[in-house]
Amino acid sequence: MKIQDLGLEDRPRERLIGKGPWSLSNSELLAVILRTGTGKENAVDVARNLLAEAGGSLTELSSMGMDRMMNVSGVGLLKAATVTAAFELGRRFAMEEFPYEKIPITSAGVIYRILYPRLKGLDHEQCWVVFLNRSNYFISSEKISEGGFGETTFDVKMIVTRALERKATSIVLVHNHPSGNPRPGPGDYEATKLLRKACSAIGLTLLDHIVASDNAFFSFNEERLTVNTV
């Protein structure tokens, strides 16, 4: 059935306008983004199929590449690009949701919340650095590198250079584990050791190394694996 054949109360776009976005299901909101369906299926049907391809998970859908989206009937390149852009806007909104530069960073949990919108749902590793001033106030964060499913590497010299450019006195290293297990591996310990030495040489402090997953995180500092003793 075409969207035009539905009653006004059943049309996602009209209901969004009349009652607000909270009145729509995930598939109906996605249908508004997709706008049109196919000759046999309306936009809601296509949206449901796209969500089904992602196992009903918005997190999975957010990390789904455009090529995979286009495997769903009715989803072409433009629609896949539109959905991808919508998720990216959501991530950026979440990143600026709270003025972290106005509060001191007092725990690994705060750092995790800052970068969670960026790292959630990724199917590959990314490495970020959070730069802090002398009072542990947030200066900025920057993605340093990204890699495959299993690992990513980073340039220690580049991290130190970025910290000096921002006049940071301490940093926190953060990277994700797409596997869902935030426990650090041997390579994570070695990376922490190398970065700590480089920071110490110029009077910069590596406060913590946080390994993040979608639902949890591991803090070297809070687990008493202090970066100074790794």
N, C-alpha and C positions, 0 to 999 in steps of 0.2 A: 504494500500500500504506500502510495506517495504521501509525503508530508502534507501536501496541499489537500489531500483527501481526509486528513484527520481533523477533528474538531479543534477549535482555537485553544481549548484547555489542554489539548494533548500535543500541541506543537511546541517543541522545546524553546525556540526563539521567542515566541509570543509569551510563553509562561515566564521565561526569564525576565522579559520586559515588564510584565504585569505583576509578578510575585517575587522576583529577585532570584539570583543564581542559586541560593540555598534550597530552592524548591525543586531543583533538577537533580537527577541521579548522575553518576559519573559518565555513563554512556550518553545521556542527554546533553550534558555539557560538552562532551567530545563531539557530538553531532552538530552543535552550534558552530564549533571550530571547523568541522569538515564541510559544512554548508549543504552539500548535495550528496546524493547516493548514486545508484546505478539505475539502469532501466528496470531491474527486477527488485532492487532493495532500496529503501529510503536511507537517509543519512543516519538515523538511529540504528538501523540494522547494520550498516557498515561500521558504525562506532562500536556496537556490541561485538562484532566479529574481530575488530582490531583489539579491543580489550581482552577478548578470549585468547587471541594470539599471545598476549602478554600474561596469560594465566590469571586474568582479572586484577592484576596488580598495576597500580599507577607508577610505582617505583620501577617495575620491569619495563613498562611502556616508555618511561622517561629515558631509559638507557638503550632502548631499541634503536638500532640504526635505521636510516631511511630506506635502505635496500630491503630490510626485513619488513618494514611497514608496508612497502609496496607489494609484498607477496599477498596481501589481503585484497580481495576483489573490491574495487571501488576506490582504492587508495593509490593515487598516482604521485608523481614527484612533488607537485605543488602542495597537495594535501599533507604529504609526509613532512615537507619543509615547514608548513604552517604549524603542525603539531609539535615539531621539534622546537620551533621558535617560541611557542606558548610555554613549553616546559622551561626553556632557558630564561624567559621573563620571570617565571615563578621562582627560579633559583636566585636570580638577581634581586628580586623583591625580598626574599627571605634573608639574603646577605645584608641588606641595608635596613632590616626590620628594627634593629636596636642600635643606638649610638654607642658602640663598644669603646670608642675612643674617649668616652667620658667617665669610664669606670676602670679601676685597676684590675688586671687579670690575676685572680687569686687561686685558680685551680685549673686542672686539666679539663674539667667539665665545661668551663667557660670557653676554652679554646675549641673543644669538640663542637659546641653549639654554634660557634662562629663559622666553622668550616663544614658542618654537617650538610647544609643545603648544596654545597659544591660537590661533596664526595658521595652522597647517597645515590645508590643505584648504579654507580659506575661499573662497567665490566672490565676495567683495566686499572692499573695503579697510577696514582698521581702523587706527587710530592710537593707539599706546600711549606712555606716558612712564614711564621708570624713574627713581626718585628715589634719590640717593646722599648719604651724609654726607661730612664733611670728609676722611675716610680712604678714600673710595670704597667704603664698605660699603653693601650693599643695604638700603634702607629699605622700599620698597614699589614696586609698579607699578600703573598705572591706565589703563584704556581711556578715551581722551579723546574719540574720535569714531569714526564709521564711515559709509561711504558706499556708492556703487554699485560697479559692476565696475571703472570706470576711475579713480576718484579719491575722496579724502575730504578734508575740510577740518577745521581745528581752530581753537580760540579761544586765541590767544596769551596773553591776559590770564588765562584760566582756568588755563592751565598754570603760569604764574608764581604765581598765587594758591595753587594746590595745593602747589607747591614750598615756599612760605613757610609754609603750614600744617604741613607735615611737617618743617620746619626743615632742608630739604635744602640743600646747598651746590652741588650739580651735578646735572645731569639728562642722560638719553639719550633722544632721540626715536626711536621705532621704528614703521614702518608696513610693510604687506605689499603685494606686487604679485600679484594673482590670476593674471595672465598667465603667471607663472613666470619672467619676466625681472626680476632685481633691479636692473638698471641704472636710476639715477634719471633722471627727465625734467625738463624746464625748471621745472615747478611745484614739484618737490622741492627744487631749488636755491633758488628764491625763498622757499619756506617755511623752509628752513634759515636763510637770511639774516635774515628777519623775526624768527624766534625767537631767534637769536643776539643781535640788537640789544636785544630786550626783556629777555633774561637779563642782558646786560652792564649795563643801566641800573640794576639792583638788586643787582649783585655776585654774581649766579648764573652758573655756568658751564655752557654747553652742551658736553658732552664729545664727543658724536657724534650722528650721524643715521644710523640703520641701516635699509636697505630690504631686506625679507625676502621670499623665495619658499619653496616647499616644500623645495627641495633646495640652496639657496644663499642668500647674503646679500651686500649691498654696504655697506661702511662708509666714510662720507665721511672719517673720520679715518685709517683704515688704508690707504685709497687715496691718501693725501696730499692729498685735497681738504679740508683742515682747515676745520672750521666757522668758524674765525676769518678765513679768507681767501675764503670763498664770496661 
